């Protein structure tokens, strides 16, 4: 069974084609600058060098056609015909409270996703455009939606309810939703596999640290709390997002700087976080390099991030009434030994003991705690695309 996984943004789309018999990636690629000058597709057949083709791509439908053409190409393609393609799985950011699991896409589901646009105005329209484009190009191929928010639908009300007038939840669905669900789901289950323990018996904290970051408490395989909220702006400090702040800062900045609410929203999402504190970059590699040269604001940005990670680990250990494992994943979590070391420092009272030598690892699965550590610390590269492919296969089966 061959399944195509697609992750659509407003001007880009990423794709991977899986052979699910062996869960092997046959090809992957990126279509970028859709509807913008300089549009191109970068396609890689597994085992071959990437091929980049610059060509006008006016819309997502044209982008999907390019993807299909690349997969069918005689020299760098991997499909003899579209008859080999069993289904397409889509990453969809927000499903609100409508879906707690992945679903086959039909008219009713699409209507529900459109209803969720106000909850994710930057993400859901792009996801929907990608789905519509695939339906246009591949009308007879089954489509499946896999939702970032679905894994967190097991959170109890006490964890997702905001202390504002309850009517806003009833009328508009204002609550904590959480994101990166497919990543937290995958990583928590890999932790259980690596430790050789049933996930039903484990209390795990998964730290998805990248340009966007979130931390999740996974108790017995279920998400019981997560750091992102109604939007992906809440939680720990991120590349350009502020994370947790006093909400009264919004009207204060709006008034003192004479900015509209929309301009303040843009400032908090695109000009804050590591970039806002350091003034150097939103990229952790640049932050670490500048901090190493003695740049005080970069050092502060790094410290603010790891301080926030520590607080969430401590809070979630308390919320779950115990802790068995902490896992680091995503671009920063998988690659920055510095962030992992600083985040674990001082948490020995929880039973966490990091092994400095084992921590010298990048982008590969590893247990990086000492042999005597009561709480295991792990690095687990995430694989959201594989989760989407597996869920798509499951629904087809």
N, C-alpha and C positions, 0 to 999 in steps of 0.2 A: 504494500500500500504506500503510495506516494502522496504527501500532503505539503501544500505550500502555505507557509506562515507569512503574514503581512502585518507590518506595523506602520501605519500611515500618520504623517504629520501634515501640517498645513501646506508645506512646499517640498516635502520629501516623503519617500517610503523605503523602508528596509524590508528585505525578504530573505527567506531561507526555504529550500526545498529539502524535505526529509524523506528518506526511505525508512518507513516505520517498522519494517521487518527486523532491521538491526539498529534502529534509531540513529541512522547515519546521515549526516548532512551531505547532500549531493552537490549543491550549489548555493551561493548566497550573493547578495548584492545590495546596492544602494542607488536609488534614483533621487537626485537632488536638484534643487533650484527649479522645481516645477512651476511653470508660469512666469519664470524669471530668466533674463538673459544669462547665457552660460550654462544652461541646463545640461545634465549628463547622466549617464548610467555607468556604474562601476559593477562589473559582474565577475564573479570568481567561481570557476568550476573546481571542486575539491581536487587537489593535487596539481593544479595548474596556476600560472600567474594570473593576476587580475587583468581584466580588459576594460579600459575606460573609453566610452564613446560619447563625444559631445554632439548633441543634436537638439533641435527645438522640441520641448515637451510642454505643450500649452496647458494641459490639465492632467488630472489623475488618470483619466481613462487612457490617454496617450501613454502615460507612464506604465500602466498595467500591460498595455499592448507590447511595450518594449521589453518588459520582464518576460512575458510569454515568448516573444521572439527569441530572446536570449536563451531561455530554457530549451527551445526547439532547435537552436542553431546547430548545424552539422559539425562544426569544429569545436565549439566550446559549450554546446548545450548538453542536456542530460536526459531529455525526453525524446522518444521517437515520434510520439504523437500525444495530443491532449487526452486520448483515451487512457493513458497511464496515470493521469492525475485524478485522485479520488475525492479530494476536498480542499477547501481553503479555510484556514483558521486565521481570525483577525484579533489583534489586540485592541480592546476598547477600554478607554480610561474609566469612564463613569457609568454605572448602571443604577445608581441610587440604591433604594431598597427593593428594586424590582426583581433583581436576580442574585441569588446566593451561589449559583453554580453557572458554568458555561452552558450555552444553549445553541441549538440550531437557529439560524437567522431566517425569519419569515416577515411578512408584512406587520404582524402584531408586535414582534420584537423590535423591528425598525422604528415603529411609531413610539414605542417605549423609550428607545434610545434618543429619539428627537425630543421627547419630553424632558430628558435629563440634560439637554444642552445648557439651560441656565445654571446647572450645577458645575459644568465644566465647559465654559464658553470657548476656551482656547484649544481644547483637546477633542471633545466629542464631534464637532463639525468636521474636523479633518478625518477622524476615524470613519464617520458616516460616508464622507466623500470616497474614501478608499473602498468601502464595502459596495457602494453604488457602482463604482468603476468596475469592480470585479464582476458584479452581476451583469453589467452591460457587455463585458468582453467574454465572460464564461457563464452564460445564463443557465446552463444545465448542471453546473458543478455545485454540490452542496457547500454551504457556507456556515461557519461556526463562529460565534462571538465568545471571547474569553476576557473577563473583566478584571481590571486592576482592583476594583472595590469588593469583588465577590468574597475573597478569602476573609475579609474583615467583617462580614455580615454575622459572624458568630459572637461579636463583641456584646457584652451585656449592656443593658440600658444605662447602668451607672457609669459605664466607661464612655458611651457615645453621646450622652445628653449634655447640652450646654445650659448653663445657669442663666438663661434669658427667658422672657415670657414664653411659656410652653406652646402657645398658639403658633409661634414661628416654625416650630417643628411640625405641628399638625398641618399647617397650611402650605409650607414651602419646603419641608424636609430638611430644615436647618439642624444639623447634627454633625458629629464626627463620623467621617466615612473611612478615611485611610486609603493609601495607595500602595503601589509596588506589590500588590497582593500575590501575583504569580511568582515573584522573586522570593518573598517570605515563605510562601508555600513550598517551593522547590528546596530552598536552603534548609528549612527546618526538617524536611524529610531526609535530605542527604546527611544531616547531622545524626539523625537516628540510625541511619544505615552505617555511618562511619563509626559510631559508638557501639553498634551491635545491640541496641536496645529498642524495644517497642516505643514508638512515638507517643502512644497513649500514656506512657509512664514518665515522660520527660517534661521538664519545665525549661524552655529554651528562649533566649533573647536573640533575635536576628537583627543585625545592624547592616542595613543596605546603605552604604556610604558612597556617594558619587557627586555629580554636579547637583542632583536632587538626592536628598537623603531622608530615610525614615527608619525608625526602630520599632520592632514589634515584639510583644510578649506572646509566646505560643505555649499554651498550657494543654498538654495532652493532645497536641496536633491541631488545636483550635486557636485562632487569633482572639485574644481577650482584651488587648489594648494596643494602640499604635500611635506614633507621634504625630503623623500628619492628621489634618482635621477635615473640616468642611471642604477645604481646598488643599493642594500640595504645598501651601505656603507655611503651614505650621510645623513645629517640631524643632529639631536641631538646626544650627546654622548650616547653610548650604552654599553653593558656588556664588549665586547672585541673589538668593532668597534669604530673607531675614530670619526665618524661623520664629520661635515664640517671642512675642513682644507684648507690651501693655497696649491694648487696643485704643486707649486714649491718645496714643501717638499719632493716629491717623488724623483726627481733627486738629491736633496741635500743629503738625507739619503743614497741613492744608492751610491753616490760618496764617501761621508765621511766614511761610514761604509763598503764600498766595498761589497755591496749586489746587487744581480740581481733585476730586476724589479719584478719578481715573488716573491722573498723573501721580498721585501718591501710591496708588495700587501698582503702577508700573515701577516706581522707585523701589518699593518693597520687594517686588518680584525680580527685577532686572538689574538693580544698581546697589543692592545691599549684600548681605552675607559676607563671604570671604573677600569678595571684591570691595565691598563698601568699607570694611574695616581696614584692609591692607592698603587699598589704593593701588595695588600692584596687578592683581589678577584674580580670576575666579578659579583658576586651575591649581589644584593642590601641589603639583610638581613645582610650579613657579613660587608658590607660597613657601614651601619647604626650602627651596634654594635661597630665596631672599631672607628667610629667617636665619638660615645658616650663615649668611653674610653679615648678620647683625641688624637686619631691618626690624625695628621694634614693632611696627604696626603689623608686619607679616607674622612675627612671633605671637603677637596678641591674637590675631585671627586664628592661628593654629590652636592656641590655648583655649579660646572661646569655644571652638568646635569640640575639642576633646572634653572640656568641662561639661558641656551639654550632654555628650555621650555618656559620661560617668553618671550624671544625674538620672538619666533615663534608665540605665542599667540598675541603679540602686532602687529607683521607684518601681520598676517592673518586677524586680526580685521580691519586693515587699508586697506588691499587688498579687503575685502568684503564690506567696507564702513559701518561697524556696526557689532554688536555681540549680540546674544541672549543667547547662552549657550556654556559652555565648559564641555566636558565629559572626564573622565579618565577611561582607561580600560587596560586590559592585566595584567600580573603578578605583576608588580610594581604599575601600575596605580590603580589596584583594591585593593591592599593590603597595600600600604605604605601611611599611613596618613601623615607621615613626608614629603615625596616628594610632596604630594598634597598641604600641608600647605605652604611649602617653595615656590612652583611654583606659588601660588596665591598671596603670600605676595607682596605688592607693586603695585598690579594691581587694586586697589580700584578706580583709576581714570577712568578705563574702565567700572566701575559699578559692579565689582566683589567683593563680600563680603562673605568670607568663615565663616561658623559657626563651631567653634572648637568642640563642642559637637557632632554635626551631622557628623563631619568628622571622628569620631571614629567608622569607619565601615570597614569591610573587605569582599570582594567577594560577595557583595549583592547590588542590585539596591537601590540607595538612592539619594535624592537631598540634598546636603551638604552645600548649600549656605544659608544665612540668609533669612528670609521672605521678608526683604526689598531690597534684592540684585536685581539690575536691570538685571544683567546677571546671569542666573542660572548656578550653578556648580553641576555636577552630577558624581556619580560612576555608571558605567554600565558594568557588566561582559560581555565580548564578547562571541560570540557563532558562530564561523566561520563554524563549522560542520553543524549547523542548516541551515545556509545560503546555503551551498552546497546541502543539502538535499532538501530544498525548491526549489532551481533552477532546480534540477534534476526532481522533481515532476512536476514542471511547464512545462518543456520541454516534459515530457511524456504525460501530459494532452493535 
